[in-house]
C-alpha cells in the first residue's frame, strides 16, 4: 500500500483526524503562514510591524513544513517505484505540443526548473511574475490552498469556500487560456 496512491477512504479519514486534533488544540493549518514566521525569524520585524509576531506560538507549524519536506523526499525517492507522472495521454500530447517534452515523465518539468532553463529571460519573467502573484494572492485571500481547502472548509468558513472556488476558477483559466498563450511558439 505504501508504494501506491492511497485511496480516499484511508487518506480522507487521516486528514479529518488531524484536522479534528488541530481544532481541539485551537490551531489552524496552512503553509503560507510559515512564510511570515520565516520572515519574522529572519528579522523582518525590524523593518515592518507586520512581522512582529510571537514566533514561539507558531513553532508547531514549522514542524509541519519540515515533515512535509521530509515526507515528500521519502515519498519521491523511496516510496515511488514508478517515477512517471500519471496524467492523461491527451494532456501529455498538448504539453508536448507546447514544448514540454518531459510531460508524463517528470513532476517538475526541466523546461522550466532546470539550471539550463534559467538562461532564458522568458523563464525568469514567468517565475518572477508567478511568484509575485502567488504571494500576493495568498495574502490577499488570507491563506493558501491548503489552509483554505483543508482547515477553512473543515471549520465551515464561508470565506474559505469562496477562496477555494476562486482557486479552481483561476486554475482552469490558467491551464486552458493563459498557459497556451504563454508557451505557444
C-alpha positions as CSV (number, residue, x, y, z in Angstrom):
1,X,0.0,0.0,0.0
2,X,2.9,2.4,0.6
3,X,4.0,2.1,-3.0
4,X,0.7,3.1,-4.4
5,X,-1.6,6.1,-4.3
6,X,-3.6,6.0,-1.0
7,X,-7.4,5.6,-1.6
8,X,-9.7,8.3,-0.3
9,X,-11.1,6.1,2.4
10,X,-7.6,5.9,4.0
11,X,-6.2,9.4,3.4
12,X,-9.5,11.3,3.9
13,X,-10.1,10.0,7.4
14,X,-6.4,10.6,8.3
15,X,-6.8,14.3,7.2
16,X,-10.1,14.5,9.1
17,X,-8.4,13.1,12.3
18,X,-5.5,15.6,12.0
19,X,-7.9,18.5,11.5
20,X,-10.0,17.4,14.5
21,X,-6.9,17.3,16.6
22,X,-5.9,20.8,15.4
23,X,-9.3,22.2,16.0
24,X,-9.4,20.8,19.5
25,X,-5.9,22.3,20.2
26,X,-7.1,25.7,18.8
27,X,-4.7,25.6,15.9
28,X,-5.2,26.4,12.2
29,X,-3.4,24.5,9.4
30,X,-1.8,26.2,6.5
31,X,1.5,26.5,4.8
32,X,1.6,30.2,3.7
33,X,1.6,31.4,7.3
34,X,5.0,29.8,7.7
35,X,6.5,32.3,5.3
36,X,5.5,35.1,7.8
37,X,7.2,33.0,10.5
38,X,10.4,32.6,8.5
39,X,10.5,36.3,7.8
40,X,10.0,37.0,11.5
41,X,12.8,34.7,12.4
42,X,15.0,36.4,9.8
43,X,14.5,39.8,11.4
44,X,11.8,41.3,9.1
45,X,10.1,42.7,12.2
46,X,12.9,45.3,12.4
47,X,11.5,46.8,9.1
48,X,7.8,46.1,9.3
49,X,5.4,45.8,12.2
50,X,3.5,43.1,10.3
51,X,6.3,40.7,11.1
52,X,6.5,41.4,14.8
53,X,4.7,38.2,15.9
54,X,5.1,35.7,18.7
55,X,7.3,33.1,17.0
56,X,7.1,30.6,19.8
57,X,3.3,30.2,19.3
58,X,3.9,29.3,15.6
59,X,6.8,26.8,16.0
60,X,4.5,23.8,15.8
61,X,3.5,24.8,12.2
62,X,7.2,24.9,11.2
63,X,7.3,21.2,12.1
64,X,4.5,20.7,9.6
65,X,6.7,22.2,6.9
66,X,9.7,20.1,8.0
67,X,7.5,17.0,8.0
68,X,6.2,17.9,4.5
69,X,9.7,18.3,3.1
70,X,11.0,15.0,4.7
71,X,7.8,13.2,3.7
72,X,7.9,14.5,0.2
73,X,11.6,13.5,-0.2
74,X,10.9,10.0,1.2
75,X,7.9,9.5,-1.0
76,X,9.7,10.7,-4.1
77,X,12.9,8.8,-3.6
78,X,11.9,5.5,-1.8
79,X,8.2,5.1,-2.0
80,X,7.6,5.8,-5.7
81,X,8.5,2.7,-7.7
82,X,7.3,4.4,-10.9
83,X,8.7,7.9,-11.4
84,X,6.4,8.7,-14.3
85,X,3.5,11.1,-13.8
86,X,0.1,9.6,-14.2
87,X,-1.7,12.1,-16.4
88,X,-3.9,11.6,-19.4
89,X,-2.4,10.9,-22.8
90,X,-4.3,13.8,-24.2
91,X,-2.7,16.2,-21.7
92,X,0.7,14.8,-22.4
93,X,0.2,15.4,-26.1
94,X,-1.0,19.0,-25.5
95,X,2.0,19.7,-23.3
96,X,4.4,18.2,-25.8
97,X,2.9,20.5,-28.5
98,X,3.8,23.4,-26.2
99,X,7.4,22.3,-25.9
100,X,7.3,20.2,-22.7
101,X,8.9,17.0,-23.8
102,X,9.1,15.8,-20.2
103,X,5.3,15.7,-19.9
104,X,4.3,12.5,-18.2
105,X,7.9,11.8,-17.2
106,X,8.7,14.5,-14.6
107,X,6.8,16.2,-11.8
108,X,8.9,19.4,-12.2
109,X,9.4,20.0,-16.0
110,X,13.1,20.7,-16.6
111,X,11.9,23.0,-19.4
112,X,11.0,25.4,-16.5
113,X,13.0,24.3,-13.5
114,X,16.4,23.1,-14.7
115,X,19.6,25.2,-14.4
116,X,19.8,25.4,-18.2
117,X,16.3,26.9,-18.4
118,X,17.3,29.8,-16.2
119,X,19.5,31.2,-19.0
120,X,16.2,32.1,-20.8
121,X,14.9,35.5,-19.8
122,X,11.4,34.4,-20.6
123,X,11.6,31.8,-17.8
124,X,12.9,34.3,-15.3
125,X,10.0,36.7,-16.1
126,X,7.4,33.8,-15.8
127,X,8.8,32.6,-12.5
128,X,9.1,36.1,-11.0
129,X,5.5,37.1,-12.1
130,X,4.1,33.8,-10.9
131,X,5.9,34.1,-7.6
132,X,4.6,37.6,-7.0
133,X,1.0,36.6,-8.0
134,X,1.1,33.5,-5.7
135,X,2.5,35.5,-2.8
136,X,0.1,38.4,-3.3
137,X,-2.9,36.2,-3.8
138,X,-2.1,34.1,-0.8
139,X,-2.0,37.2,1.5
140,X,-5.0,38.8,-0.3
141,X,-7.1,35.6,0.2
142,X,-5.9,35.3,3.8
143,X,-4.2,32.0,3.2
144,X,-3.1,29.4,0.8
145,X,-4.9,26.5,-0.9
146,X,-4.1,24.0,1.9
147,X,-5.2,26.5,4.6
148,X,-8.5,27.3,3.0
149,X,-9.3,23.9,1.4
150,X,-8.4,21.8,4.4
151,X,-8.5,24.0,7.5
152,X,-11.0,26.6,6.5
153,X,-13.6,24.3,4.9
154,X,-13.4,21.9,7.9
155,X,-14.2,24.9,10.1
156,X,-17.2,25.7,7.8
157,X,-15.8,29.2,7.0
158,X,-17.6,30.9,4.1
159,X,-14.5,32.9,3.1
160,X,-12.6,29.7,2.6
161,X,-15.4,28.3,0.4
162,X,-15.2,31.4,-1.7
163,X,-11.4,31.2,-1.9
164,X,-11.4,27.6,-2.9
165,X,-14.0,28.2,-5.6
166,X,-11.7,31.1,-6.8
167,X,-8.7,28.8,-6.7
168,X,-10.4,26.3,-9.0
169,X,-11.7,29.0,-11.4
170,X,-8.2,30.6,-11.5
171,X,-6.6,27.2,-12.2
172,X,-9.0,26.5,-15.0
173,X,-8.4,29.9,-16.6
174,X,-4.6,29.5,-16.2
175,X,-4.5,26.0,-17.7
176,X,-7.0,26.4,-20.5
177,X,-6.5,30.1,-21.5
178,X,-3.2,31.6,-20.3
179,X,-0.9,28.6,-20.3
180,X,-1.3,28.0,-24.1
181,X,-0.8,31.7,-24.8
182,X,2.4,31.9,-22.7
183,X,4.0,28.8,-24.1
184,X,2.8,28.8,-27.7
185,X,5.7,29.2,-30.0
